[in-house]
Amino acid sequence: MLSRDQELLIEETAPVVAAHLDDITRRFYPLMFARYPDVEPLFNQAHQQDGGQPRALARSVLAYVQLRQDPQQARGALATVVSKHVSLDIQPDQYPIVGECLMAAIGEVLGDAVTPEIAAAWSSLYEELAGLLIELEDRRYQAFEQRRGGWRGPREFRIAETRQESAVIRSFVLEPVDGGPVADHAPGQYIGVRLTIDGKPLYRHYSLSDVPNGRHYRISVKREPQGRASRHLHDAMARGDTLELLPPAGDLTLAEGDEPLLLASGGVGQTPMLPLARQALAQGRRVVYLHAALDAEHHAFRDEVAALAEAHPGQLQTVSVHEHGDQADHTGRVDRTLLARLLPENVRCYTVGPQGFMSAVDKALAELGVPAERRHHEHFGPSRPLDAA
């Protein structure tokens, strides 16, 4: 617990740390990877290179500093961090590593301005934050382990089936090697995947692209040209091969209610929308399912969505948008005019896709009067504001 003097020091120095936080987090990751190379596989290096992960860490630290006096708000602000950590099996003994390297990065960036007293205050703040995260994560681990078909730590799964969904997206049906049941997940959630490539572990998150059934999970992965994990899944793994899964997590889940929904996706952002649509339709809710793809070749799950529409006439409206070609309902991009024609009254909206797509859709929805509390989104990768460059 921070002393009163430390509380005052945090309050006085927070603006300075905030002003340099991007520099601090950019220095932090290389320093941690150099000192503790075993933690590097937990992080997607593409998000290191584009700055996404350092910026996400900076925002989380700032949010906690600003909200820590209100425990309920602080816990809410950390929900996304907790979900990502649970799906990576982050453990308490890893937090001192982060604390050591974060304080070293602060010292390197701010230099002599970091007195021993200031360093002690910020170390205590980090320990407080780490303790809260450890508590919240342990609750998630315990709750999932106690469910039927749940587990703790990595669990080995076998690829039971694969299916090419588009030119770049392939689905993998994963069954547990031990033959036991599989715990349900909330539609819209993702799962942690632990691969072994060249003898070394590699962790990634992939959305669960089907509703729970107690027997298997399905992930649908886009092959990224520079994606080490996705290329390995597409090019080196086939039916019968094994990988490890960690508990499902994520907060892009269906809000309770009976209002109609807009599910707007771009590219591989469609993967969490499929189970959300199935869940909503089972509840009797009206769904507008809007999907944007580059062209027909890159449009995944067309047959699956068409079968859903046939099974739910008048309840599910499907709308396709292609940037190129003439095999969609609309050619070009999703814009305010199109959304205005599609939106039901009192609608709740979910958006997943590339950053530019989500930013444009969210801006248009706001201009059309959809309130912020009815607009939901999730990033594939580190979270960031929708208006971020």
Secondary structure, DSSP 8 states (H G I E B T S, - for coil): ---HHHHHHHHHHHHHHHHTHHHHHHHHHHHHHHH-GGGGGGS-HHHHHTSHHHHHHHHHHHHHHHHTTSHHHHHHHTHHHHHHHHTTT--GGGHHHHHHHHHHHHHHHHGGGS-HHHHHHHHHHHHHHHHHHHHHHHHHHHHHHTSTT--SS-EEEEEEEEEE-SSSEEEEEEEETT--------TT-EEEEEEEETTEEEEEEEEB-S---SS-EEEEEE--TT-HHHHHHHHH--TT-EEEEEEEE-S----SS---EEEEEEGGGGTTHHHHHHHHHHTT--EEEEEEESSGGG--SHHHHHHHHHHSTTTEEEEEEESSSSSSSEES---HHHHHHH--TT-EEEEES-HHHHHHHHHHHHHTT--GGGEEE--SSS---TT--
